[in-house]
Amino acid sequence: MKAFFKPKSKTPAELVRQARDLLLFADRAAAPHIKDAKRDQKTRKQATQIVTNLQGQKLQSRLIACEYMERNLALVDILIAGYENNDLALHYGAMLRECIRHQSVAKYILDSQHMKKFFEYIQLPNFDVASDAAGTFKELLTRHKSTVADFLSKNDDWFFADYNSKLLVSTNYITRRQALKLLSDILLERSNSAVMIRYVSSMDNLRIHMNLLRESSKSIQIETFHVFKLFAANQNKPTDIINILVANRTKLLRLIADINNDKAADDEKFNYDKSQVIREISALNSINDDG
């Protein structure tokens, strides 16, 4: 590794090409007929380290690795597909997150069919791989705010439909909790305000979060509340949203009042938000569809 980074030994472009060769070798090394597991693991770690280090290397203010990735986006496809191989997933995931630091790479992934694959990767049976995929998914949806806002504004219909049906109602507790936390972060991001308004104007979305408020897990209830409060705070609620809140007012007020734990009890903002939501729902009156 030290020899690899000796000054003047190779140009940045040569380093990138060698990193690509190592990636391809690591991929081939995952084949069952390769028996030297320790050697394979070492080669994979080297490839991960090289690709990771290259992402921040500059030559005359130019990010050579980023430029190379933009010209060879098939490498991004290889990294994402790595989640389908337990032996390579964590290495490829680490490299992928470094590449996502570049806005052009993140945009390529967001605009591709790969985004739909992440809903599968996050629920893989291998806990470590699923957690790594969830970390990459979060990075894609939070790092480059303007790119994310553009992606969501164009794809919010299918994206949130999949998000709700595959993550928020997942049978896996950790998946549900992480998905709720990320959803809250996405919707509360100022650059996503238009997307947030559309999300909290959906009766189907509201029903999902009303059901999540009923879960026995206090952590799930708290994470759900941070999304549910946006429905209540919306000053331009559609008629169907108002009516469902009014029809379920008694149960909702009881559930919200009971949301508490040691951490939340010491959180002034959380308690303030609770009082505001209770006040908003209490003040609602049902509206007839015919006006």
Secondary structure, DSSP 4 states (H G I P E B T S, - for coil): -TGGG-TTSS-HHHHHHHHHHHHHHHHHHTSTT---HHHHHHHHHHHHHHHHHHTT-EETTEEHHHHHHHH-THHHHHHHHGGG-TTTHHHHHHHHHHHTTSHHHHHHHHTSTHHHHHHHHTT-SSHHHHHHHHHHHHHHHHSSHHHHHHHHHHHHHHHHHHIIIIIIT-S-HHHHHHHHHHHHHHHHSGGGHHHHHHHTT-HHHHHHHHHHHT-S-HHHHHHHHHHHHHHHH-TT--HHHHHHHHHTHHHHHHHHHH---HHHHT-HHHHHHHHHHHHHHHT-----TT-
